[in-house]
Amino acid sequence: MTHSRCEVCGREFSAWALIACPICAKVVCRKCGYFDYGRTFCSRDCAILFFHGDDEDELDREEI
């Protein structure tokens, strides 16, 4: 069985028990993950970035 570590708490888990953040791909366990917008993120910052985007996204839209 393959084991990996949560990148937040450092505990070792089976690979199937870890979740990759859809923004930064950091791998987290369910206890450390931040659930919002129907997904699990590694932090609140990544959840906000997922929903609101970043400044570069807004600059690109203004150029169009």
PyMOL Python script that loads the backbone (N, CA, C, O; Angstrom):
from pymol import cmd

cmd.read_pdbstr("""\
ATOM      1  N   MET A   1       0.836  -1.166   0.000  1.00  0.00           N
ATOM      2  CA  MET A   1       0.000   0.000   0.000  1.00  0.00           C
ATOM      3  C   MET A   1       0.894   1.247   0.000  1.00  0.00           C
ATOM      4  O   MET A   1       1.879   1.309   0.736  1.00  0.00           O
ATOM      5  N   THR A   2       0.554   2.214  -0.810  1.00  0.00           N
ATOM      6  CA  THR A   2       1.319   3.442  -0.908  1.00  0.00           C
ATOM      7  C   THR A   2       0.853   4.433   0.165  1.00  0.00           C
ATOM      8  O   THR A   2      -0.344   4.639   0.364  1.00  0.00           O
ATOM      9  N   HIS A   3       1.828   5.041   0.851  1.00  0.00           N
ATOM     10  CA  HIS A   3       1.522   6.031   1.867  1.00  0.00           C
ATOM     11  C   HIS A   3       2.124   7.364   1.470  1.00  0.00           C
ATOM     12  O   HIS A   3       3.166   7.432   0.818  1.00  0.00           O
ATOM     13  N   SER A   4       1.453   8.401   1.874  1.00  0.00           N
ATOM     14  CA  SER A   4       1.927   9.760   1.629  1.00  0.00           C
ATOM     15  C   SER A   4       1.684  10.573   2.884  1.00  0.00           C
ATOM     16  O   SER A   4       0.990  10.136   3.802  1.00  0.00           O
ATOM     17  N   ARG A   5       2.267  11.765   2.911  1.00  0.00           N
ATOM     18  CA  ARG A   5       2.107  12.635   4.071  1.00  0.00           C
ATOM     19  C   ARG A   5       1.243  13.841   3.735  1.00  0.00           C
ATOM     20  O   ARG A   5       1.302  14.390   2.635  1.00  0.00           O
ATOM     21  N   CYS A   6       0.442  14.234   4.713  1.00  0.00           N
ATOM     22  CA  CYS A   6      -0.318  15.472   4.615  1.00  0.00           C
ATOM     23  C   CYS A   6       0.688  16.621   4.671  1.00  0.00           C
ATOM     24  O   CYS A   6       1.551  16.640   5.549  1.00  0.00           O
ATOM     25  N   GLU A   7       0.590  17.560   3.763  1.00  0.00           N
ATOM     26  CA  GLU A   7       1.543  18.661   3.704  1.00  0.00           C
ATOM     27  C   GLU A   7       1.236  19.759   4.715  1.00  0.00           C
ATOM     28  O   GLU A   7       1.970  20.744   4.799  1.00  0.00           O
ATOM     29  N   VAL A   8       0.152  19.599   5.489  1.00  0.00           N
ATOM     30  CA  VAL A   8      -0.157  20.569   6.539  1.00  0.00           C
ATOM     31  C   VAL A   8       0.280  20.030   7.902  1.00  0.00           C
ATOM     32  O   VAL A   8       1.055  20.681   8.603  1.00  0.00           O
ATOM     33  N   CYS A   9      -0.207  18.853   8.281  1.00  0.00           N
ATOM     34  CA  CYS A   9       0.110  18.301   9.603  1.00  0.00           C
ATOM     35  C   CYS A   9       1.299  17.349   9.598  1.00  0.00           C
ATOM     36  O   CYS A   9       1.895  17.103  10.646  1.00  0.00           O
ATOM     37  N   GLY A  10       1.650  16.811   8.434  1.00  0.00           N
ATOM     38  CA  GLY A  10       2.800  15.915   8.341  1.00  0.00           C
ATOM     39  C   GLY A  10       2.518  14.464   8.681  1.00  0.00           C
ATOM     40  O   GLY A  10       3.421  13.630   8.612  1.00  0.00           O
ATOM     41  N   ARG A  11       1.279  14.144   9.048  1.00  0.00           N
ATOM     42  CA  ARG A  11       0.944  12.753   9.368  1.00  0.00           C
ATOM     43  C   ARG A  11       0.898  11.915   8.101  1.00  0.00           C
ATOM     44  O   ARG A  11       0.589  12.410   7.017  1.00  0.00           O
ATOM     45  N   GLU A  12       1.211  10.637   8.262  1.00  0.00           N
ATOM     46  CA  GLU A  12       1.220   9.715   7.134  1.00  0.00           C
ATOM     47  C   GLU A  12      -0.148   9.058   6.984  1.00  0.00           C
ATOM     48  O   GLU A  12      -0.752   8.621   7.963  1.00  0.00           O
ATOM     49  N   PHE A  13      -0.625   8.997   5.741  1.00  0.00           N
ATOM     50  CA  PHE A  13      -1.921   8.408   5.419  1.00  0.00           C
ATOM     51  C   PHE A  13      -1.786   7.541   4.182  1.00  0.00           C
ATOM     52  O   PHE A  13      -0.812   7.654   3.437  1.00  0.00           O
ATOM     53  N   SER A  14      -2.769   6.672   3.964  1.00  0.00           N
ATOM     54  CA  SER A  14      -2.845   5.949   2.697  1.00  0.00           C
ATOM     55  C   SER A  14      -3.098   6.975   1.607  1.00  0.00           C
ATOM     56  O   SER A  14      -3.769   7.980   1.839  1.00  0.00           O
ATOM     57  N   ALA A  15      -2.570   6.730   0.435  1.00  0.00           N
ATOM     58  CA  ALA A  15      -2.697   7.688  -0.667  1.00  0.00           C
ATOM     59  C   ALA A  15      -4.160   8.013  -0.977  1.00  0.00           C
ATOM     60  O   ALA A  15      -4.473   9.148  -1.337  1.00  0.00           O
ATOM     61  N   TRP A  16      -5.055   7.037  -0.842  1.00  0.00           N
ATOM     62  CA  TRP A  16      -6.467   7.277  -1.154  1.00  0.00           C
ATOM     63  C   TRP A  16      -7.138   8.196  -0.145  1.00  0.00           C
ATOM     64  O   TRP A  16      -8.202   8.746  -0.432  1.00  0.00           O
ATOM     65  N   ALA A  17      -6.536   8.378   1.042  1.00  0.00           N
ATOM     66  CA  ALA A  17      -7.139   9.200   2.093  1.00  0.00           C
ATOM     67  C   ALA A  17      -6.732  10.668   2.001  1.00  0.00           C
ATOM     68  O   ALA A  17      -7.204  11.487   2.790  1.00  0.00           O
ATOM     69  N   LEU A  18      -5.879  11.008   1.066  1.00  0.00           N
ATOM     70  CA  LEU A  18      -5.411  12.381   0.920  1.00  0.00           C
ATOM     71  C   LEU A  18      -6.077  13.052  -0.276  1.00  0.00           C
ATOM     72  O   LEU A  18      -6.460  12.391  -1.241  1.00  0.00           O
ATOM     73  N   ILE A  19      -6.207  14.352  -0.198  1.00  0.00           N
ATOM     74  CA  ILE A  19      -6.880  15.129  -1.239  1.00  0.00           C
ATOM     75  C   ILE A  19      -5.916  16.189  -1.752  1.00  0.00           C
ATOM     76  O   ILE A  19      -5.257  16.868  -0.964  1.00  0.00           O
ATOM     77  N   ALA A  20      -5.832  16.331  -3.072  1.00  0.00           N
ATOM     78  CA  ALA A  20      -4.986  17.369  -3.671  1.00  0.00           C
ATOM     79  C   ALA A  20      -5.801  18.650  -3.836  1.00  0.00           C
ATOM     80  O   ALA A  20      -6.911  18.623  -4.366  1.00  0.00           O
ATOM     81  N   CYS A  21      -5.250  19.756  -3.383  1.00  0.00           N
ATOM     82  CA  CYS A  21      -5.909  21.048  -3.526  1.00  0.00           C
ATOM     83  C   CYS A  21      -6.040  21.381  -5.017  1.00  0.00           C
ATOM     84  O   CYS A  21      -5.057  21.269  -5.750  1.00  0.00           O
ATOM     85  N   PRO A  22      -7.223  21.786  -5.482  1.00  0.00           N
ATOM     86  CA  PRO A  22      -7.402  22.089  -6.903  1.00  0.00           C
ATOM     87  C   PRO A  22      -6.689  23.372  -7.358  1.00  0.00           C
ATOM     88  O   PRO A  22      -6.593  23.619  -8.560  1.00  0.00           O
ATOM     89  N   ILE A  23      -6.196  24.181  -6.437  1.00  0.00           N
ATOM     90  CA  ILE A  23      -5.494  25.403  -6.795  1.00  0.00           C
ATOM     91  C   ILE A  23      -3.986  25.187  -6.843  1.00  0.00           C
ATOM     92  O   ILE A  23      -3.352  25.464  -7.861  1.00  0.00           O
ATOM     93  N   CYS A  24      -3.403  24.690  -5.739  1.00  0.00           N
ATOM     94  CA  CYS A  24      -1.940  24.587  -5.660  1.00  0.00           C
ATOM     95  C   CYS A  24      -1.414  23.153  -5.682  1.00  0.00           C
ATOM     96  O   CYS A  24      -0.202  22.940  -5.724  1.00  0.00           O
ATOM     97  N   ALA A  25      -2.310  22.173  -5.655  1.00  0.00           N
ATOM     98  CA  ALA A  25      -1.978  20.744  -5.700  1.00  0.00           C
ATOM     99  C   ALA A  25      -1.300  20.239  -4.432  1.00  0.00           C
ATOM    100  O   ALA A  25      -0.757  19.134  -4.427  1.00  0.00           O
ATOM    101  N   LYS A  26      -1.321  21.023  -3.361  1.00  0.00           N
ATOM    102  CA  LYS A  26      -0.783  20.561  -2.076  1.00  0.00           C
ATOM    103  C   LYS A  26      -1.699  19.440  -1.588  1.00  0.00           C
ATOM    104  O   LYS A  26      -2.921  19.544  -1.693  1.00  0.00           O
ATOM    105  N   VAL A  27      -1.106  18.368  -1.053  1.00  0.00           N
ATOM    106  CA  VAL A  27      -1.861  17.197  -0.619  1.00  0.00           C
ATOM    107  C   VAL A  27      -2.176  17.332   0.871  1.00  0.00           C
ATOM    108  O   VAL A  27      -1.279  17.549   1.686  1.00  0.00           O
ATOM    109  N   VAL A  28      -3.468  17.199   1.221  1.00  0.00           N
ATOM    110  CA  VAL A  28      -3.899  17.353   2.607  1.00  0.00           C
ATOM    111  C   VAL A  28      -4.827  16.218   3.033  1.00  0.00           C
ATOM    112  O   VAL A  28      -5.471  15.579   2.200  1.00  0.00           O
ATOM    113  N   CYS A  29      -4.883  15.977   4.349  1.00  0.00           N
ATOM    114  CA  CYS A  29      -5.826  14.994   4.879  1.00  0.00           C
ATOM    115  C   CYS A  29      -7.176  15.682   5.090  1.00  0.00           C
ATOM    116  O   CYS A  29      -7.278  16.905   4.994  1.00  0.00           O
ATOM    117  N   ARG A  30      -8.187  14.905   5.372  1.00  0.00           N
ATOM    118  CA  ARG A  30      -9.529  15.473   5.544  1.00  0.00           C
ATOM    119  C   ARG A  30      -9.603  16.389   6.771  1.00  0.00           C
ATOM    120  O   ARG A  30     -10.363  17.358   6.768  1.00  0.00           O
ATOM    121  N   LYS A  31      -8.836  16.100   7.802  1.00  0.00           N
ATOM    122  CA  LYS A  31      -8.861  16.915   9.011  1.00  0.00           C
ATOM    123  C   LYS A  31      -8.253  18.301   8.754  1.00  0.00           C
ATOM    124  O   LYS A  31      -8.751  19.299   9.276  1.00  0.00           O
ATOM    125  N   CYS A  32      -7.197  18.367   7.966  1.00  0.00           N
ATOM    126  CA  CYS A  32      -6.515  19.639   7.690  1.00  0.00           C
ATOM    127  C   CYS A  32      -7.133  20.405   6.529  1.00  0.00           C
ATOM    128  O   CYS A  32      -6.961  21.620   6.425  1.00  0.00           O
ATOM    129  N   GLY A  33      -7.842  19.714   5.668  1.00  0.00           N
ATOM    130  CA  GLY A  33      -8.419  20.351   4.490  1.00  0.00           C
ATOM    131  C   GLY A  33      -9.463  21.392   4.853  1.00  0.00           C
ATOM    132  O   GLY A  33     -10.102  21.307   5.901  1.00  0.00           O
ATOM    133  N   TYR A  34      -9.628  22.360   3.992  1.00  0.00           N
ATOM    134  CA  TYR A  34     -10.618  23.431   4.163  1.00  0.00           C
ATOM    135  C   TYR A  34     -11.696  23.208   3.107  1.00  0.00           C
ATOM    136  O   TYR A  34     -11.447  23.386   1.914  1.00  0.00           O
ATOM    137  N   PHE A  35     -12.895  22.818   3.544  1.00  0.00           N
ATOM    138  CA  PHE A  35     -13.980  22.506   2.620  1.00  0.00           C
ATOM    139  C   PHE A  35     -14.829  23.740   2.374  1.00  0.00           C
ATOM    140  O   PHE A  35     -15.372  24.333   3.306  1.00  0.00           O
ATOM    141  N   ASP A  36     -14.936  24.119   1.111  1.00  0.00           N
ATOM    142  CA  ASP A  36     -15.763  25.258   0.727  1.00  0.00           C
ATOM    143  C   ASP A  36     -16.068  25.147  -0.765  1.00  0.00           C
ATOM    144  O   ASP A  36     -15.307  24.528  -1.509  1.00  0.00           O
ATOM    145  N   TYR A  37     -17.159  25.731  -1.198  1.00  0.00           N
ATOM    146  CA  TYR A  37     -17.557  25.738  -2.610  1.00  0.00           C
ATOM    147  C   TYR A  37     -17.639  24.325  -3.193  1.00  0.00           C
ATOM    148  O   TYR A  37     -17.414  24.133  -4.388  1.00  0.00           O
ATOM    149  N   GLY A  38     -17.960  23.338  -2.354  1.00  0.00           N
ATOM    150  CA  GLY A  38     -18.118  21.965  -2.807  1.00  0.00           C
ATOM    151  C   GLY A  38     -16.813  21.223  -3.073  1.00  0.00           C
ATOM    152  O   GLY A  38     -16.820  20.155  -3.685  1.00  0.00           O
ATOM    153  N   ARG A  39     -15.694  21.782  -2.618  1.00  0.00           N
ATOM    154  CA  ARG A  39     -14.381  21.159  -2.839  1.00  0.00           C
ATOM    155  C   ARG A  39     -13.547  21.275  -1.568  1.00  0.00           C
ATOM    156  O   ARG A  39     -13.850  22.079  -0.685  1.00  0.00           O
ATOM    157  N   THR A  40     -12.495  20.464  -1.486  1.00  0.00           N
ATOM    158  CA  THR A  40     -11.566  20.543  -0.372  1.00  0.00           C
ATOM    159  C   THR A  40     -10.280  21.213  -0.846  1.00  0.00           C
ATOM    160  O   THR A  40      -9.679  20.802  -1.838  1.00  0.00           O
ATOM    161  N   PHE A  41      -9.876  22.236  -0.131  1.00  0.00           N
ATOM    162  CA  PHE A  41      -8.668  23.001  -0.433  1.00  0.00           C
ATOM    163  C   PHE A  41      -7.671  22.818   0.703  1.00  0.00           C
ATOM    164  O   PHE A  41      -8.026  22.318   1.770  1.00  0.00           O
ATOM    165  N   CYS A  42      -6.433  23.220   0.478  1.00  0.00           N
ATOM    166  CA  CYS A  42      -5.428  23.114   1.538  1.00  0.00           C
ATOM    167  C   CYS A  42      -5.546  24.255   2.540  1.00  0.00           C
ATOM    168  O   CYS A  42      -5.065  24.140   3.668  1.00  0.00           O
ATOM    169  N   SER A  43      -6.176  25.347   2.146  1.00  0.00           N
ATOM    170  CA  SER A  43      -6.297  26.498   3.032  1.00  0.00           C
ATOM    171  C   SER A  43      -7.463  27.384   2.596  1.00  0.00           C
ATOM    172  O   SER A  43      -8.009  27.226   1.504  1.00  0.00           O
ATOM    173  N   ARG A  44      -7.827  28.304   3.461  1.00  0.00           N
ATOM    174  CA  ARG A  44      -8.879  29.261   3.139  1.00  0.00           C
ATOM    175  C   ARG A  44      -8.437  30.164   1.984  1.00  0.00           C
ATOM    176  O   ARG A  44      -9.251  30.547   1.143  1.00  0.00           O
ATOM    177  N   ASP A  45      -7.154  30.500   1.949  1.00  0.00           N
ATOM    178  CA  ASP A  45      -6.638  31.353   0.870  1.00  0.00           C
ATOM    179  C   ASP A  45      -6.856  30.722  -0.501  1.00  0.00           C
ATOM    180  O   ASP A  45      -7.246  31.411  -1.443  1.00  0.00           O
ATOM    181  N   CYS A  46      -6.607  29.420  -0.620  1.00  0.00           N
ATOM    182  CA  CYS A  46      -6.825  28.745  -1.904  1.00  0.00           C
ATOM    183  C   CYS A  46      -8.310  28.696  -2.252  1.00  0.00           C
ATOM    184  O   CYS A  46      -8.675  28.817  -3.422  1.00  0.00           O
ATOM    185  N   ALA A  47      -9.170  28.518  -1.247  1.00  0.00           N
ATOM    186  CA  ALA A  47     -10.623  28.508  -1.508  1.00  0.00           C
ATOM    187  C   ALA A  47     -11.075  29.864  -2.037  1.00  0.00           C
ATOM    188  O   ALA A  47     -11.868  29.933  -2.976  1.00  0.00           O
ATOM    189  N   ILE A  48     -10.579  30.929  -1.443  1.00  0.00           N
ATOM    190  CA  ILE A  48     -10.943  32.272  -1.896  1.00  0.00           C
ATOM    191  C   ILE A  48     -10.424  32.513  -3.307  1.00  0.00           C
ATOM    192  O   ILE A  48     -11.127  33.079  -4.144  1.00  0.00           O
ATOM    193  N   LEU A  49      -9.202  32.086  -3.567  1.00  0.00           N
ATOM    194  CA  LEU A  49      -8.618  32.252  -4.893  1.00  0.00           C
ATOM    195  C   LEU A  49      -9.421  31.478  -5.940  1.00  0.00           C
ATOM    196  O   LEU A  49      -9.593  31.948  -7.065  1.00  0.00           O
ATOM    197  N   PHE A  50      -9.907  30.300  -5.574  1.00  0.00           N
ATOM    198  CA  PHE A  50     -10.710  29.492  -6.489  1.00  0.00           C
ATOM    199  C   PHE A  50     -11.982  30.224  -6.885  1.00  0.00           C
ATOM    200  O   PHE A  50     -12.347  30.253  -8.060  1.00  0.00           O
ATOM    201  N   PHE A  51     -12.659  30.818  -5.901  1.00  0.00           N
ATOM    202  CA  PHE A  51     -13.946  31.455  -6.177  1.00  0.00           C
ATOM    203  C   PHE A  51     -13.792  32.841  -6.793  1.00  0.00           C
ATOM    204  O   PHE A  51     -14.510  33.186  -7.731  1.00  0.00           O
ATOM    205  N   HIS A  52     -12.878  33.620  -6.280  1.00  0.00           N
ATOM    206  CA  HIS A  52     -12.753  35.015  -6.704  1.00  0.00           C
ATOM    207  C   HIS A  52     -11.661  35.259  -7.740  1.00  0.00           C
ATOM    208  O   HIS A  52     -11.635  36.325  -8.354  1.00  0.00           O
ATOM    209  N   GLY A  53     -10.768  34.310  -7.948  1.00  0.00           N
ATOM    210  CA  GLY A  53      -9.658  34.516  -8.874  1.00  0.00           C
ATOM    211  C   GLY A  53      -8.618  35.432  -8.251  1.00  0.00           C
ATOM    212  O   GLY A  53      -8.692  35.751  -7.064  1.00  0.00           O
ATOM    213  N   ASP A  54      -7.657  35.852  -9.049  1.00  0.00           N
ATOM    214  CA  ASP A  54      -6.639  36.758  -8.541  1.00  0.00           C
ATOM    215  C   ASP A  54      -6.624  38.044  -9.360  1.00  0.00           C
ATOM    216  O   ASP A  54      -7.400  38.193 -10.304  1.00  0.00           O
ATOM    217  N   ASP A  55      -5.758  38.953  -9.006  1.00  0.00           N
ATOM    218  CA  ASP A  55      -5.694  40.247  -9.691  1.00  0.00           C
ATOM    219  C   ASP A  55      -5.370  40.110 -11.173  1.00  0.00           C
ATOM    220  O   ASP A  55      -5.852  40.903 -11.983  1.00  0.00           O
ATOM    221  N   GLU A  56      -4.566  39.122 -11.540  1.00  0.00           N
ATOM    222  CA  GLU A  56      -4.202  38.933 -12.942  1.00  0.00           C
ATOM    223  C   GLU A  56      -5.433  38.609 -13.782  1.00  0.00           C
ATOM    224  O   GLU A  56      -5.541  39.058 -14.923  1.00  0.00           O
ATOM    225  N   ASP A  57      -6.363  37.828 -13.222  1.00  0.00           N
ATOM    226  CA  ASP A  57      -7.593  37.504 -13.950  1.00  0.00           C
ATOM    227  C   ASP A  57      -8.377  38.776 -14.251  1.00  0.00           C
ATOM    228  O   ASP A  57      -8.898  38.936 -15.355  1.00  0.00           O
ATOM    229  N   GLU A  58      -8.464  39.671 -13.287  1.00  0.00           N
ATOM    230  CA  GLU A  58      -9.200  40.910 -13.486  1.00  0.00           C
ATOM    231  C   GLU A  58      -8.510  41.802 -14.522  1.00  0.00           C
ATOM    232  O   GLU A  58      -9.178  42.462 -15.317  1.00  0.00           O
ATOM    233  N   LEU A  59      -7.177  41.821 -14.513  1.00  0.00           N
ATOM    234  CA  LEU A  59      -6.446  42.630 -15.485  1.00  0.00           C
ATOM    235  C   LEU A  59      -6.663  42.097 -16.900  1.00  0.00           C
ATOM    236  O   LEU A  59      -6.816  42.873 -17.843  1.00  0.00           O
ATOM    237  N   ASP A  60      -6.674  40.776 -17.043  1.00  0.00           N
ATOM    238  CA  ASP A  60      -6.896  40.176 -18.361  1.00  0.00           C
ATOM    239  C   ASP A  60      -8.271  40.534 -18.887  1.00  0.00           C
ATOM    240  O   ASP A  60      -8.406  40.799 -20.081  1.00  0.00           O
ATOM    241  N   ARG A  61      -9.302  40.553 -18.048  1.00  0.00           N
ATOM    242  CA  ARG A  61     -10.658  40.868 -18.483  1.00  0.00           C
ATOM    243  C   ARG A  61     -10.783  42.327 -18.899  1.00  0.00           C
ATOM    244  O   ARG A  61     -11.556  42.648 -19.802  1.00  0.00           O
ATOM    245  N   GLU A  62     -10.039  43.207 -18.256  1.00  0.00           N
ATOM    246  CA  GLU A  62     -10.113  44.618 -18.599  1.00  0.00           C
ATOM    247  C   GLU A  62      -9.515  44.903 -19.977  1.00  0.00           C
ATOM    248  O   GLU A  62      -9.925  45.850 -20.648  1.00  0.00           O
ATOM    249  N   GLU A  63      -8.545  44.085 -20.400  1.00  0.00           N
ATOM    250  CA  GLU A  63      -7.899  44.274 -21.686  1.00  0.00           C
ATOM    251  C   GLU A  63      -8.796  43.877 -22.850  1.00  0.00           C
ATOM    252  O   GLU A  63      -8.604  44.347 -23.972  1.00  0.00           O
ATOM    253  N   ILE A  64      -9.768  43.020 -22.590  1.00  0.00           N
ATOM    254  CA  ILE A  64     -10.644  42.520 -23.668  1.00  0.00           C
ATOM    255  C   ILE A  64     -11.639  43.551 -24.085  1.00  0.00           C
ATOM    256  O   ILE A  64     -12.451  43.301 -24.976  1.00  0.00           O
TER     257      ILE A  64
END
""", "prot")
cmd.dss("prot")
cmd.show_as("cartoon", "prot")
cmd.util.cbc("prot")
cmd.orient("prot")
